[in-house]
């Protein structure tokens, strides 16, 4: 990653503001530092000159007052830098998480399926938390270096050109050390970042599958697995710390030797009388300050490497253009044109739809369905029913065209209601899960629950993943969510993926009646299912074969 990745600045307004604020406070700190150096030099010179007279010079009091004021200004500027950096770090993390989650939702389940959900969560969680060191230390120090170094060199050159030249020629030694150390630590830091992702992934996967592991008596075996990954991460952390301390020592040594060159030069010229005491003191105080920003930015860069690697991983996700990824807005059609059109199509029209998966090519699929039609997609598990629904939704790359019915000027997302075969419930009340909002309409929620055949109170709390509900109840909450949105948003297209797979026959009939009611209200309903009752209720049925071919069949099973 570059010293300051431009992609981060483009994606985060807070990141740009942090750089500007750090540069501003860095300039104030630099000017205060010059004031401190001048105050110390002036106070020492006044004191030495006053020794023969045996009295305190009148100019010493205002000089000490200015010196104290410069210390206060520098302390306030340092505090402001830390405070602004902490706020910027928190804001940038929030912005990046929001952006990544939105991009993941846009690209759809096919894109997420290619990645480890546990690793993805680890990157967005503890991985991005490491940005605190990046924005709390490295970015402010980088801005301070960019501002302070040239200003301090100009101030030293104004007082003593020889010392400024010595510093100018000695200073490149530190960046050279930084580059060499950076090359040595790059692989180690990346390995450590990968170890954190493996640790988070192992723990998350173990927790997600804990019930299954306990059922088969394999839960305790995960203790050793997680312990092994944890120990690997611990050893890696120690290695990173060891290298960070060594690199810090190397940078300190280089800076100390450079300052010593300036001090020797000043000492020689003080002895032969070619340099005054006041100038010598001024340069001696500023010389370490001239090297300090460059030295510290190198140390902070190594300390912030975890955040650098995490942000690089997130930025790579946002810039992903890998084959099979959906790098356009899902509300756009396959040609990349916006789904918001000036016409108002009434029918769902699918022409030559082909979905290319690594294992099979599904299609071509052609369909024209008028409002009030229930279309069933039948076929064995894994044949491609869900892929066809994802393509119709616009979240899966495909060939062919899909024209979604709906009002003119609206996007595909606004025209479609969708229910996944997995309920995807979150912690909250049943009503919040049905409406996907903290302020659901209780009347509409009760109606949706009743149509889905779920006699529970909307205020019933449930846990993450639907804990507290049975599998059938969780699935009916998902169906109720689709019914709630379809009726409130009046979406002309409803897509249901295996809505009755976990229901008994009686509950399934209730859901089938709700599906027919949606069609009677004027919606086109496309249902992917292998259940005979659902297929029998359809107006037209398509069989998706394991080889990927799609054939139209009438609801009774006779070939059309």
N, C-alpha and C positions, 0 to 999 in steps of 0.2 A: 504493500500500500504506500502511496505517496505521503510526504509529510502532512499534507492536508488534502484529502481526497476531494476533488471538485464535485463528484457525484453527491457527496454528503452535503455540500453547500447548496447544490441545486434542489435537493429533496427536503431540506429543513431550513425554514426561515430562522429558527432559533439558533442553528449552527452559524449562519451568517451573522446574526446579531451578536453571538458570543465572540466571534473574531473581531468585529468592530469595537465592541465594548472593551475587550482585552487590550486592543491596541491603544484605545484612548486612556485607560487607566495605566497602561504601561508607559505612555508618554509622561503622564503626571508623575509616576514613580521615578522615571529617569531624571526629570527636571529637579525633583526633590533630592535625588542622589547627588546631582551636581551641586545643589545648594548646600548639602551636608559637607561635601568635600571642600567647597569654598569656605564654609564656616569653620571647619576644623583647621584648615590652612591659615586662615586669618587669625583665629584665636591663638594658635601656637606662635605665629609670627609676632603678634602683639605682646604675648607673654615674654618671648625671648628679648624683644626690643625693650621691654620695660624693666628687665633685670638691672641694668646699670643705674636707672633712676630710682629704683626701690619703691615704686608706687604703681597702682593699677591704672592703666590707661582708660580714659573716658570711653573710647570706642569699643572696649571689650564687652560692656553690658549689651548694647544693641546687637553686637555680633553673636553673642551667646543666645540672645532672644531669637534672632533669625535662624540660628542653628537648631534651636528647640522647635521652632515652627516647621522647619524642613523635615525633622524627624516625625512630627505629628502628621504632616501631609503625606509622607511616605507610608506611614502606618495605615492611614485612612484609605489610601489608594490600594494598598495590599489587601485590606479587608474587603474593599469594593470588588476587587478582582476575584477573590475567593467566593464571595457571595454571588456575583453574577455568573461565575463559572458553574457553581452548584445548581443554580436555577436553570441555566442553559442545559446542563447535563440531563436534568430531570425532564425538561421539555423536549429535548431531542430524542430521548428514549421513547417518550410517549408518542411523538410524531412518527418515529420509525416503526414502532409496533403497530400503530394504526394504519400506516401506509402498507406495511407488509401483509397484515391481515386482510385489508381491502383488496390488495392485489391477489392474494391467495383465493379469496372468495370469487373474484372476477374470473380467475383462470379455471375454477371449478374442481370437482372431485378427481377428474382424470389427472390433472397436474399434481394434486396432493398425493394421489395414490403412488406416484413415482418416488415419493420422498418418505423418510421416516418421520412419523408424526411426533415421536418422542424427541428425536434430534431437532426437529423444527421448533418444538416447544422449549427445548433447552437453549437454543440460540436466541429466541425471543425473550426468554426469562433471564436466567443468570448470565447468559452470554452478553446481552446488552447492558446488564447492570455494571459490567466492567467498563462501560463508557464513562462512569463517574471519574475514574482516574484520567481518562483521555481528555474530557472537557474540564475537569477540575484542576488538572495540573499541566498536561502537555500543551493543550491549545493556548491557555493564557501565557505559558512560558514561551511558546513559539511566537506569539504576537509581541511579547516583551522583547524577545531577541531581535525581531525584525525592526523594532522601533529603537530600542535602547542602544544596540551596538553601534550603528552609525552616528547617533547623537553623541554618545560618549567619546567616540573616536574624534569627532569634530571638536568637542570641548577640550580633549587632551592635546590635539594638534594646535589649537589656538593658544594653549599655555606653553607647550613644548613640542615642536615638530619632530625632534629626534625620538622621543618616547613614543609618539604616535606611530612612527614608521616601524619601530621595534615591535610594537603590539600588532600592527597590520601584517608584518611578515611572519610573526610567531603564531597568530591566530589560526591559520589553516591547519596547523597540526591537530587541533581538536576535532574539526570535522573529519579529517582523515581517520583518526581513531574511531569516531562514531560510525563511519562507513564500514570499517573493518569489523568492528564489534557487531554491527547490524547484520552483516553477512553471516557471521558466526551464530547469531541468535535467531535468525529468521526461521530456519528449519525447526529449531527447538520450540519456538513459540507456536508454530503451526501444529506441531505434534501435541503440545499441551492443550491447544484449543480443541483438537480432535478427541483427546482423552476426556475432556470435560463433556463433550457431546456424547461420547460413548457412555460415560458415567450416568449422565442425565437420562439417556435413552434406556439403559439397562434398568434403572430404578423405576422409570415411568412404565415401561413394559411389564415389569414384575408386578407393580401395583394394579395395572389394568387387568392383568390376567390372574390376579391372586385367587379369585374364587375357583377358577379352573384348575390352577396349580394345587390348591388345597383338596379339591375333589379327587385328584389323582395322586395325592400324597407326594407332590414334588415341590412343595413350598420351601422346605428347608434347604433344598439344593440351591435355591437362588441366593441364599446368604453367602455361600462361598463364591458364587459368580460375582455378586456385587462387591464382595470384599476384595476380590482380585482386581477388578476395575478401579476400585477406590485406592488400593495400594499403588497401582500404576500411576494414577493421578497424583498421589502424594509424592512419589519419587520424582515425577516430572516437575512438580511445584518446587521441590527442594533444588532441583537442577536449575530451574529458571532463577530462583533467588540467588543461588551461588554465582551464576553468570552475571546477574544484575549487580551484585556487590563487586565482583571483579571489574566489570566495566566502569562502575562508578569510581573505583580506585584508579583505573587507568586515566580517566578523564581528569580527576583531581590532580594526578601526578603531572599530566601535560600542562594543565593550567598553572600549577605551582611553579614549574620550571620556566614557563613563559613570563610569569610575574617576576621571578627571580632575575631574569635577564634585564627587565626594566629597572629593578631596584639596583642592580650592579651598575648599570649605566648612569643612573641618577647619583649614586654614591661617588663614583669617580669624578663626575662633573661638579659635585658639591665640594669635593676636596680641592680641586684646582680652581675653584671660584668662578667657573663659567655658568653656574646655575644658582639662582636664588633659593633661599629656604622656603618661601611661600609657594613658589611654583613647584618645588620638589615635593612638598607635603600634598599639594593639590593633586599632582600626578600619581603619587604613591597611593593615595586613597582611591582614586578612580581606576587605577590599573586593574585591581582584582575585579571591580565591578564591570569592566569591559569584557573580561573573560567569563565572568559568572553566567550570563544568560546563555551563551553558547554551550558551556559546560553543563548547565542544568537542563537545557532542552534535550540533550543527549540522554541524561539520566532519566528524565521523565518519559522520554519516548520508550525506553525499555520497560519502565514501570507500567506504562499504559498499553503494552502490546496485546494483552488479553482483549481490551476494548477495541484495539485496532483490528485484530483478527475477527472479532464478532461483528463489527460494523462492516468489514469487508465481505463476510459471508452474507449479511443481510443485503448489502448493496448488490452483490452478485445475484441474489434471488430477484431483486427488483429489476436488474438488467438482463434477466435470463432470456435468452433467445434460442434455447436448446430445441432440437427437433421434437415435435410433439407438444411443445408448450404453446399455450395460447397467449401470444404477445400482443393481442389487440383487445379492445374492450369487448366483453362477451355480449354486449347489447348491439354489436355490429354483426352484419351478415357475413357469410364466408368470403365475399369479395372485399370485405373491409369497409363497406358503406354502412352508415348509421342505420339502425333498425327503425328509427323514427322517420316515417315517410309522410308524404302529403296526401296519399290516398287512404281510404278506409276499407281494407279488405274484409269480407264477411266470412270467408271460408279459410280453413287451414289447408294450405297447399304445400305439398312436399314433392319435389321433382328430382329424381336421380340422386337421392341421398345415399352417400357411401361413406362409411366410417372405417378408417384403416387402423386396426390395432396390430400390435406386434405379432399376435398369434393368429389373427384371422381378419379378413376383409368382410365387413357386413354391408349387405346391399347388393344391387341398388334397391331403394325403397321409394315407391311413389304412392301418394295419398292425396285425395281431395275430400275433405270432410266439412259438411255444412253445419251451422249452429244446431245444436240439439242432438248431435251424433256422439255415440260412445264407441271408441275404437279400442280394440284389445290387441295387445302384442303378446303372443304366446310363445312358448319355447322353453327348453330346459335351462337350468341355471348355467350361467356363463356363456350362453349363446349370443348375447349382444342386445338384449331388450333394454337394459339400463343405458347402454351406449347410444342407442337410437334416441332415447328420451333426452339424454344429455346433449345430443346434437341438435334436437329440435329446440331445446332451451337456449342453445347458442353458446354453451360452455365447453364444447368439444370440437376440435378442428374436423372438418368434413368436406367432401365434395358435394356438388349439387346445391340446390336452393331450398330455403324454407321461408314461406310467407305466413306470418302469424296474424290471425284476425285481430281487429281492434280499432279503436278510434284513430283518426289521422293525427299525426304529430306526437304520438306516444312511442316510447321505446319498447323493445321486446320484453325487457324485465317488467315493465308496467302492465303488460298484457298477459302475463303468464303467472299462474299459481302452480307450485310444485311441491310434492311430498316425496321425500326419499324413502327407500325401503328400510333405512335405519331411523328411528325416531329423533335422534340428536337432541335430547332434552337437556336443559341446563338447570342449575340450582335456582329455585324460586317457587312460585305457586303454579298450580295448574293453569290458572288464567294467564299468567305472564308467559307461560310456554305456549299457550294457544295463540295469544295475540302478539307474542314477541315484543312486548312493550311493558313498561312498568305501570301504565295507565290503560288497562284493557276495558272495553265496553262489556260490563257484566252481562247485560241482556243478550248480546250477540254471542258471548262466550258460552252461556248456558244453552243457547239454541244449537251452537256447533257441537257441544258435548252431547246433547240429546240426539242430534242427527247421527253422530258417530257411535251412539249406543253406550256411552260411558256415564253412568249415574254417580258422579263424584262432585263434591263442592269445588267451585272454582278457586276458593281460598286455600285448598289443601296444599301444604308445602311438600315439595319433592326435592331429592338431592341430585347431585351431578350425575348425568347419564340416565336419569329416571329412577334412581334408587328410591324405594318406597312404593313403587308400582310394579305390577306384574308385566311380563312381556307383552301380553295382549292389551293391557291398559295403556302402556306406553305407546303402542302402535296406534291405538284409537285417539290418543292425544295428538299424535302427528296428523291423523286424518282430520281431526277437529280443527287443527291449525290451518289445513288447506281449505276446509269449508269456511272458516272464519274469514280468511283473506279473499277467497273467491267471491263471497257475498258482499263484503264491505268494499272491496276494490272493483267489483264487477268485472273481473278478468274474463275475457272471452275464451281463453284456453286454460285447461286444467290438466296437469300431468301428474299421474299417480304411479309410483313404482312399488309394486308388490304391497298394496295397502292392506291385504287381509292375510298375509302369510303366517301370522302368529295368532289368528282368531279361530274360534270354533265355528261350527256351521251356523248357529243362531246369530252370533255377533256378525258373522260375515254377511248374512242376509240384510242386516240393518245397514251396513256400509254400502252394500250394493244398491239398496233403495236410495241412499243419500247420493250416490253417483248418478243414478237415473234422474233424481230430482235436480241436480246441477245441470244435466243435459236438458231437462224440460224447461229450465229457466233461460236457455239459449246459449249455453257454453258448449264448446267442443271438448270432450273429455277423452284423453288417451291414457289407458291403463295397461301397465305391464304386469302380467300375472300368469301363473300356471294353475290357478284354482278353477275347477269346472264351473262353479256358480258364477264367478266373475266373467268368465269367457262366454257363458250362456246369456248373460245380460247385455252383451255388446251388440251393436248394430252391424259392425264389420270386424273381422278378425284377421290378423296377419300372423303367420307362423314363422318364427325366426329359427332356421335350422342350425345345428352345430357347425356346419361348414360356412355359415354366414349368409346363405341365400334367404330371401324373404318372399313368402308366397301368401296371397290373399285367399282366405277361406271364409265361408259364411258361418254364422254363429253356431249352426248345428254340426259343422265339421265337413260339409260337402265342398269339394273343390269348386271355386268360382271360375 
